[in-house]
Amino acid sequence: MTVTIGVHNSNPTLYYLSRLDYADQELAAVGETAAFHVYSDGVRTGPLLTEGTIDLGGTGSTPPVTAQAAGHDLVYVAVSAPRPDHGALLVTEDSPVHTVADLKGGTVHLAIGSWQTHLIAKALDDAGLSYATDIVAERGGDTSERQLRDGTISAWVAQGPHLAAALRTGGVRVLVGTGDVITDRSVFFTRRDLAEQRPEVVAALVRALRRADAWVKAHPREAAAIAADHQGGTTDDWETALRALPWRIEDVSEDFLAEQQRAADIFERTGFIDRPVTVAQAVARHS
Protein backbone atom coordinates (compact mmCIF):
# COMPACT_ATOMS: atom_id res chain seq x y z
CA MET A 1 0.00 0.00 0.00
CA THR A 2 0.93 3.64 -0.31
CA VAL A 3 0.90 5.41 3.05
CA THR A 4 -0.22 9.01 2.67
CA ILE A 5 1.15 11.54 5.13
CA GLY A 6 -0.68 14.82 5.63
CA VAL A 7 1.45 17.95 5.45
CA HIS A 8 0.65 21.55 6.32
CA ASN A 9 2.91 24.48 7.10
CA SER A 10 2.01 24.63 10.79
CA ASN A 11 3.51 21.25 11.63
CA PRO A 12 7.27 21.62 11.34
CA THR A 13 8.21 17.95 11.62
CA LEU A 14 5.89 16.88 8.80
CA TYR A 15 6.84 19.94 6.76
CA TYR A 16 10.48 18.88 6.72
CA LEU A 17 9.71 15.16 6.49
CA SER A 18 8.00 15.87 3.16
CA ARG A 19 11.27 17.36 1.88
CA LEU A 20 13.45 14.44 2.94
CA ASP A 21 13.60 10.76 1.94
CA TYR A 22 13.13 9.28 5.39
CA ALA A 23 9.47 8.26 5.05
CA ASP A 24 10.16 6.21 1.92
CA GLN A 25 13.24 4.67 3.48
CA GLU A 26 11.49 3.60 6.67
CA LEU A 27 8.33 2.39 4.95
CA ALA A 28 10.34 0.36 2.43
CA ALA A 29 11.50 -1.78 5.35
CA VAL A 30 7.87 -2.86 5.89
CA GLY A 31 7.05 -3.20 2.19
CA GLU A 32 5.24 0.12 1.72
CA THR A 33 5.78 3.44 -0.02
CA ALA A 34 5.13 7.04 1.05
CA ALA A 35 3.10 9.82 -0.50
CA PHE A 36 2.35 13.29 0.84
CA HIS A 37 -0.93 15.18 0.77
CA VAL A 38 -0.54 18.93 1.25
CA TYR A 39 -3.39 20.88 2.82
CA SER A 40 -3.70 24.30 4.39
CA ASP A 41 -5.38 23.89 7.76
CA GLY A 42 -4.48 21.39 10.47
CA VAL A 43 -8.04 21.58 11.81
CA ARG A 44 -9.04 19.37 8.85
CA THR A 45 -6.75 16.52 9.91
CA GLY A 46 -9.45 14.44 11.63
CA PRO A 47 -11.85 14.45 8.67
CA LEU A 48 -9.00 13.75 6.22
CA LEU A 49 -8.01 10.69 8.24
CA THR A 50 -11.58 9.40 8.46
CA GLU A 51 -12.11 9.91 4.73
CA GLY A 52 -8.93 7.98 3.99
CA THR A 53 -7.32 10.93 2.23
CA ILE A 54 -4.38 10.70 4.62
CA ASP A 55 -3.09 7.95 6.90
CA LEU A 56 -1.05 10.07 9.32
CA GLY A 57 -1.42 13.67 10.40
CA GLY A 58 0.14 16.03 12.86
CA THR A 59 -1.11 19.16 14.59
CA GLY A 60 -0.93 20.97 17.90
CA SER A 61 -2.96 19.91 20.91
CA THR A 62 -6.41 21.20 19.94
CA PRO A 63 -7.37 19.54 16.60
CA PRO A 64 -7.30 15.93 17.87
CA VAL A 65 -9.59 16.88 20.75
CA THR A 66 -12.08 18.59 18.47
CA ALA A 67 -11.81 15.67 16.04
CA GLN A 68 -12.70 13.23 18.83
CA ALA A 69 -15.62 15.44 19.79
CA ALA A 70 -16.82 15.30 16.19
CA GLY A 71 -16.78 11.51 16.26
CA HIS A 72 -13.52 10.74 14.46
CA ASP A 73 -11.94 7.53 15.76
CA LEU A 74 -8.31 8.57 15.92
CA VAL A 75 -5.29 7.10 17.70
CA TYR A 76 -2.30 9.05 19.01
CA VAL A 77 1.01 7.57 17.83
CA ALA A 78 3.69 10.05 18.99
CA VAL A 79 4.17 13.53 20.41
CA SER A 80 6.94 16.06 20.41
CA ALA A 81 8.73 17.14 23.54
CA PRO A 82 7.17 20.25 25.11
CA ARG A 83 7.63 23.46 23.10
CA PRO A 84 7.65 26.23 25.73
CA ASP A 85 9.09 28.86 23.38
CA HIS A 86 7.01 28.04 20.30
CA GLY A 87 4.66 30.98 20.75
CA ALA A 88 3.52 33.73 23.06
CA LEU A 89 0.56 36.00 23.77
CA LEU A 90 1.75 39.50 22.95
CA VAL A 91 0.53 42.95 23.93
CA THR A 92 2.09 46.31 23.17
CA GLU A 93 4.66 47.75 25.53
CA ASP A 94 2.29 50.53 26.61
CA SER A 95 -0.81 48.32 26.82
CA PRO A 96 -2.97 48.60 29.97
CA VAL A 97 -3.16 44.80 29.91
CA HIS A 98 -0.71 43.52 32.52
CA THR A 99 -2.36 40.24 33.52
CA VAL A 100 -4.58 37.73 31.78
CA ALA A 101 -7.49 39.03 33.85
CA ASP A 102 -7.05 42.41 32.16
CA LEU A 103 -8.05 40.83 28.85
CA LYS A 104 -11.69 40.69 29.95
CA GLY A 105 -13.81 42.36 27.28
CA GLY A 106 -10.88 42.60 24.87
CA THR A 107 -10.30 41.15 21.42
CA VAL A 108 -7.61 38.52 20.99
CA HIS A 109 -6.30 37.34 17.63
CA LEU A 110 -5.28 33.71 17.39
CA ALA A 111 -5.39 30.71 15.09
CA ILE A 112 -8.79 29.46 16.24
CA GLY A 113 -8.92 25.67 16.46
CA SER A 114 -5.15 25.31 16.76
CA TRP A 115 -2.98 24.84 19.85
CA GLN A 116 -3.41 28.59 20.34
CA THR A 117 -7.02 27.99 21.39
CA HIS A 118 -5.74 25.64 24.08
CA LEU A 119 -3.28 28.32 25.24
CA ILE A 120 -5.88 31.07 25.51
CA ALA A 121 -8.63 28.90 26.97
CA LYS A 122 -6.31 27.50 29.65
CA ALA A 123 -4.80 30.92 30.50
CA LEU A 124 -8.27 32.42 30.89
CA ASP A 125 -9.50 29.43 32.89
CA ASP A 126 -6.54 29.75 35.26
CA ALA A 127 -7.48 33.42 35.75
CA GLY A 128 -11.11 32.61 36.50
CA LEU A 129 -12.32 33.77 33.09
CA SER A 130 -14.02 31.99 30.21
CA TYR A 131 -12.92 31.72 26.59
CA ALA A 132 -16.60 31.64 25.66
CA THR A 133 -17.78 34.81 27.39
CA ASP A 134 -14.94 37.01 28.61
CA ILE A 135 -13.00 37.80 25.41
CA VAL A 136 -13.74 38.23 21.74
CA ALA A 137 -11.65 35.57 20.00
CA GLU A 138 -10.98 36.38 16.34
CA ARG A 139 -9.03 34.47 13.75
CA GLY A 140 -5.62 36.04 13.28
CA GLY A 141 -3.98 36.73 9.95
CA ASP A 142 -1.55 38.88 8.05
CA THR A 143 -2.85 42.07 9.68
CA SER A 144 -2.79 40.88 13.30
CA GLU A 145 0.56 42.44 14.19
CA ARG A 146 -0.45 45.79 12.69
CA GLN A 147 -3.80 45.70 14.51
CA LEU A 148 -2.05 44.94 17.78
CA ARG A 149 0.37 47.81 17.32
CA ASP A 150 -2.34 50.32 16.37
CA GLY A 151 -4.55 49.33 19.31
CA THR A 152 -7.37 47.73 17.32
CA ILE A 153 -7.00 44.50 19.27
CA SER A 154 -5.87 43.82 22.82
CA ALA A 155 -3.55 40.86 22.27
CA TRP A 156 -2.21 38.52 19.62
CA VAL A 157 -0.86 34.98 19.80
CA ALA A 158 2.27 34.89 17.65
CA GLN A 159 4.37 31.86 16.87
CA GLY A 160 7.46 30.82 14.97
CA PRO A 161 9.07 33.40 12.71
CA HIS A 162 6.23 35.87 13.27
CA LEU A 163 7.00 35.88 16.99
CA ALA A 164 10.72 36.21 16.31
CA ALA A 165 10.11 39.15 13.95
CA ALA A 166 7.76 40.95 16.35
CA LEU A 167 10.18 40.65 19.25
CA ARG A 168 13.09 41.74 17.07
CA THR A 169 11.17 44.82 15.92
CA GLY A 170 10.29 45.77 19.50
CA GLY A 171 7.36 47.69 20.92
CA VAL A 172 5.66 44.56 22.20
CA ARG A 173 5.94 42.47 25.35
CA VAL A 174 5.08 38.91 26.24
CA LEU A 175 1.98 38.73 28.43
CA VAL A 176 1.97 34.93 28.55
CA GLY A 177 4.63 32.57 27.31
CA THR A 178 3.36 29.27 25.98
CA GLY A 179 5.36 27.25 28.48
CA ASP A 180 3.80 29.20 31.35
CA VAL A 181 0.41 27.66 30.58
CA ILE A 182 0.59 24.52 28.42
CA THR A 183 3.22 22.08 27.22
CA ASP A 184 2.29 22.77 23.57
CA ARG A 185 3.35 19.51 22.05
CA SER A 186 3.18 18.64 18.40
CA VAL A 187 0.83 15.66 18.19
CA PHE A 188 0.78 12.89 15.58
CA PHE A 189 -2.23 10.64 15.05
CA THR A 190 -3.74 8.12 12.68
CA ARG A 191 -6.90 6.07 12.12
CA ARG A 192 -7.67 3.21 14.48
CA ASP A 193 -7.65 0.59 11.72
CA LEU A 194 -4.10 1.44 10.68
CA ALA A 195 -2.83 1.70 14.26
CA GLU A 196 -4.29 -1.64 15.29
CA GLN A 197 -3.93 -3.68 12.08
CA ARG A 198 -0.56 -2.38 10.86
CA PRO A 199 1.46 -1.36 13.92
CA GLU A 200 4.68 -1.99 11.99
CA VAL A 201 3.68 0.77 9.54
CA VAL A 202 3.02 3.18 12.41
CA ALA A 203 6.39 2.32 13.95
CA ALA A 204 8.11 3.03 10.63
CA LEU A 205 6.37 6.39 10.39
CA VAL A 206 7.46 7.32 13.91
CA ARG A 207 11.05 6.41 13.03
CA ALA A 208 10.80 8.72 10.03
CA LEU A 209 9.47 11.54 12.20
CA ARG A 210 12.41 11.13 14.56
CA ARG A 211 14.88 11.23 11.69
CA ALA A 212 13.30 14.39 10.28
CA ASP A 213 13.58 16.09 13.66
CA ALA A 214 17.21 15.02 13.97
CA TRP A 215 17.96 16.48 10.53
CA VAL A 216 16.48 19.89 11.40
CA LYS A 217 18.30 19.97 14.73
CA ALA A 218 21.58 19.33 12.91
CA HIS A 219 20.87 21.74 10.01
CA PRO A 220 18.87 24.70 11.43
CA ARG A 221 20.24 27.26 8.97
CA GLU A 222 19.50 25.09 5.94
CA ALA A 223 16.04 24.29 7.29
CA ALA A 224 15.39 27.99 7.91
CA ALA A 225 16.34 28.89 4.36
CA ILE A 226 13.93 26.26 3.00
CA ALA A 227 11.03 27.67 5.02
CA ALA A 228 11.84 31.31 4.26
CA ASP A 229 11.99 30.60 0.54
CA HIS A 230 8.70 28.69 0.58
CA GLN A 231 6.64 30.46 3.25
CA GLY A 232 8.14 33.95 3.40
CA GLY A 233 9.89 35.78 6.18
CA THR A 234 13.62 36.00 6.73
CA THR A 235 16.03 33.15 7.15
CA ASP A 236 17.26 34.73 10.39
CA ASP A 237 13.76 34.83 11.92
CA TRP A 238 13.08 31.28 10.82
CA GLU A 239 16.37 30.11 12.31
CA THR A 240 15.47 31.79 15.61
CA ALA A 241 12.09 30.04 15.57
CA LEU A 242 13.48 26.63 14.64
CA ARG A 243 16.19 26.76 17.29
CA ALA A 244 13.45 27.41 19.89
CA LEU A 245 11.88 24.01 19.22
CA PRO A 246 13.04 20.81 20.94
CA TRP A 247 13.19 18.57 17.84
CA ARG A 248 12.56 15.42 19.83
CA ILE A 249 9.75 12.92 19.29
CA GLU A 250 8.44 11.04 22.34
CA ASP A 251 6.07 8.15 22.96
CA VAL A 252 2.48 8.83 23.97
CA SER A 253 2.54 8.90 27.77
CA GLU A 254 0.02 9.01 30.57
CA ASP A 255 1.19 12.55 31.32
CA PHE A 256 0.38 13.60 27.75
CA LEU A 257 -3.05 11.98 27.87
CA ALA A 258 -3.75 13.80 31.14
CA GLU A 259 -2.71 17.11 29.55
CA GLN A 260 -5.07 16.49 26.66
CA GLN A 261 -7.89 15.54 29.01
CA ARG A 262 -7.52 18.81 30.91
CA ALA A 263 -7.73 20.66 27.59
CA ALA A 264 -10.80 18.68 26.53
CA ASP A 265 -12.53 19.44 29.82
CA ILE A 266 -11.93 23.18 29.41
CA PHE A 267 -13.14 23.09 25.80
CA GLU A 268 -16.34 21.29 26.81
CA ARG A 269 -16.96 23.62 29.74
CA THR A 270 -16.63 26.71 27.55
CA GLY A 271 -18.62 25.30 24.64
CA PHE A 272 -15.71 25.07 22.20
CA ILE A 273 -16.69 21.41 21.81
CA ASP A 274 -20.28 20.34 22.27
CA ARG A 275 -19.81 17.09 24.16
CA PRO A 276 -17.36 15.58 26.65
CA VAL A 277 -14.33 13.74 25.27
CA THR A 278 -12.44 10.87 26.88
CA VAL A 279 -8.94 11.34 25.55
CA ALA A 280 -7.74 7.92 26.76
CA GLN A 281 -10.01 6.30 24.16
CA ALA A 282 -7.66 7.60 21.44
CA VAL A 283 -5.07 4.88 22.00
CA ALA A 284 -4.55 1.64 20.13
CA ARG A 285 -6.04 -1.56 21.49
CA HIS A 286 -3.71 -4.49 20.76
CA SER A 287 -4.66 -8.07 21.48
Helices and strands as residue ranges (DSSP letters): E 2-7, H 12-17, H 22-28, E 33-38, G 42-44, H 45-51, E 56-59, H 62-69, E 74-80, E 87-92, G 100-103, E 107-110, H 115-126, E 136-139, H 144-149, E 155-159, H 160-169, E 172-177, G 178-180, E 187-191, H 192-197, H 199-218, H 220-231, H 235-243, E 249-250, H 254-270, G 279-281
